[in-house]
Amino acid sequence: MKLAPWLLWTSLILGGYLCGSILFSLHIPKLLRGIDICQLSDDHNPGAANVFIHAGWKIGMICLLCDLLKGFLPVFIAVKTVDTNSLLFSLVMVAPVLGHATAPFDKQSGGKCIAASFGVLTALFPITWIMLILAGLYILFSTVIKIRPNRVRSIVTYALFAIAAVIVTMFHHLYAIGLGCVFVSGVAIVKHTNKPEQLPQQMPDKVAQS
């Protein structure tokens, strides 16, 4: 049975949002190790990076893979079933990232969207290899031109990625994908702006409590 176009688009967007809203990096460490990484970490972020730090690399790899897949799968399915040139495709792209950022089913606010956004962009292969631009910018600002703190690095990275994505996608006439990249970048920038890292002067209190 073939779904009506509006129902198909609605299912892809809503399904992607719900998929993205599952905070694997919060729930898997609780299930396997009985720890809450949001309570243990300085930035209280339910992301895979904190899982690596507080739960070990094995659980960290599981969470990272899950966070990548929840961005990848909804967009991958959409690439196979709908017109990627439709502007609605930009909403499909941002849906898992927005779900991860808002986390409607958890009391904690959502994560910073890095893994989820990489999953979304990876699903666009081989239509576009634009994910490599985001990866390249992160590598550049982590090794050659080091930007600190991490949240500032991410804000700069996503801002430049949004600009680069618009230029590249316009050149290749991939307007919906370009708009989706801007939406994804916007959500990530807002999350990094609203979740500042713990200030150095706060650290002694935490050490004293440990």
C-alpha positions in Angstrom: 0.0 0.0 0.0 1.5 3.3 -1.1 1.2 6.2 1.3 -0.2 9.6 0.2 2.7 12.0 -0.3 1.7 14.2 2.7 1.5 11.2 5.0 4.8 9.9 3.8 6.5 13.2 4.5 4.8 13.5 7.9 5.9 10.0 8.8 9.5 10.7 7.8 9.8 14.0 9.7 7.9 12.9 12.8 9.6 9.5 12.8 13.0 11.1 12.5 12.3 13.5 15.4 11.1 10.7 17.6 14.1 8.6 16.7 16.5 11.4 17.5 14.8 12.1 20.8 16.0 8.8 22.3 19.1 9.7 24.4 21.1 6.5 24.0 24.1 8.0 25.6 22.1 8.7 28.7 20.1 5.5 29.0 22.7 2.8 27.9 25.2 3.7 30.7 22.4 3.7 33.2 21.3 0.2 32.0 24.8 -1.3 31.7 26.7 0.5 34.5 24.1 2.1 36.6 25.6 5.6 36.2 24.1 8.9 35.1 26.7 10.7 32.9 24.7 13.9 33.1 25.4 14.0 36.8 29.0 12.9 36.5 30.1 15.3 33.7 30.9 18.9 34.1 28.7 20.1 31.2 25.8 17.7 32.1 25.6 16.7 28.5 24.0 13.4 27.5 26.5 12.8 24.7 28.9 10.0 23.6 32.0 12.0 24.6 31.0 11.9 28.2 30.2 8.2 28.0 33.8 7.5 26.8 35.1 9.5 29.8 32.8 8.1 32.5 31.7 4.6 31.3 34.7 3.4 29.2 35.4 3.0 25.5 33.3 -0.1 25.0 30.1 1.5 26.2 31.2 4.7 24.6 31.5 3.0 21.2 28.0 1.5 21.6 26.5 4.9 22.4 28.4 6.7 19.6 27.1 4.1 17.1 23.6 4.5 18.3 23.7 8.3 18.2 25.1 8.1 14.6 22.5 5.6 13.5 19.6 7.6 14.9 20.6 10.5 12.6 21.6 8.2 9.7 18.6 5.8 9.4 15.7 8.4 9.1 17.5 10.3 6.4 18.8 7.2 4.6 15.2 5.9 4.4 14.1 9.3 3.1 16.8 9.3 0.4 15.4 6.0 -0.8 11.7 6.9 -0.7 11.2 10.6 -1.4 12.5 13.4 -3.6 15.6 14.9 -2.1 15.1 18.1 -4.1 11.9 18.9 -2.3 12.3 21.6 0.4 10.5 19.2 2.8 13.7 17.1 2.7 15.4 19.8 4.7 12.9 19.1 7.5 13.7 15.4 7.3 17.4 16.3 7.7 16.9 18.4 10.8 14.3 16.3 12.5 16.6 13.7 14.2 19.0 16.5 15.2 16.1 18.6 16.7 14.8 15.5 18.5 18.2 14.9 20.0 18.5 18.6 21.0 15.1 18.9 22.7 14.7 15.3 24.1 11.0 15.6 24.8 10.8 12.4 26.8 13.6 13.2 29.3 13.7 15.7 32.0 17.2 16.7 31.1 17.7 18.9 28.1 19.0 17.1 25.0 22.5 16.7 23.7 24.7 19.0 21.6 23.9 17.1 18.3 27.4 16.4 17.0 27.1 12.7 16.5 23.4 13.0 15.3 24.4 15.6 12.7 27.2 13.5 11.4 24.8 10.6 11.1 22.4 12.8 9.1 25.2 14.0 6.7 26.6 10.5 6.3 23.2 9.3 5.0 23.6 11.7 2.1 26.4 9.7 0.5 26.8 9.4 -2.5 24.5 12.3 -3.4 26.9 14.6 -1.7 30.1 14.2 0.4 29.4 17.4 2.3 29.9 15.6 5.6 33.6 15.7 4.9 33.5 19.5 5.1 32.2 19.3 8.7 34.7 16.7 9.6 37.5 18.7 8.1 36.6 21.8 10.0 36.5 19.9 13.3 39.9 18.4 12.5 41.3 21.8 11.5 40.1 23.6 14.6 41.2 20.7 16.9 44.7 20.3 15.6 46.1 23.1 13.4 44.1 26.1 14.5 43.2 25.1 18.0 40.0 26.8 19.3 39.1 26.6 23.0 36.9 25.9 24.8 35.2 23.1 23.0 31.8 24.8 22.7 33.4 27.8 21.0 35.1 25.4 18.6 31.8 23.8 17.7 30.0 27.1 17.3 32.7 28.3 14.8 32.8 24.9 13.1 29.0 24.7 12.5 28.8 28.4 11.5 31.5 28.0 8.8 30.0 24.6 7.8 26.6 26.3 7.2 28.2 28.9 4.9 30.3 26.3 3.0 27.2 24.0 2.7 25.2 26.8 1.1 27.9 27.5 -1.4 28.6 23.9 -2.3 24.9 22.8 -2.6 24.0 25.9 -4.7 26.8 25.0 -7.1 25.4 21.5 -7.4 21.7 22.6 -7.3 21.0 20.7 -4.1 19.0 23.5 -2.5 17.0 21.4 -0.1 20.1 19.7 1.2 21.8 23.1 1.6 18.8 24.4 3.6 18.9 21.2 5.7 22.5 21.8 6.5 21.7 25.3 7.6 18.9 24.0 9.9 21.2 21.3 11.4 23.9 23.9 12.0 21.5 26.3 13.6 20.2 23.7 16.1 23.8 22.7 17.0 24.9 26.3 17.4 21.9 27.1 19.7 22.7 24.0 21.8 26.3 24.9 22.2 25.4 28.5 23.0 22.9 27.4 25.7 25.1 24.7 27.3 28.3 26.5 28.4 31.0 24.4 29.9 31.8 24.6 33.6 34.0 27.6 34.5 37.4 26.8 35.9 36.6 28.4 39.3 33.8 26.0 39.8 36.1 23.0 39.6 37.4 22.9 43.2 33.8 22.5 44.5 33.4 19.4 42.4 36.7 18.0 43.3 35.9 18.5 47.0 32.7 16.6 46.6 34.3 13.7 44.9 
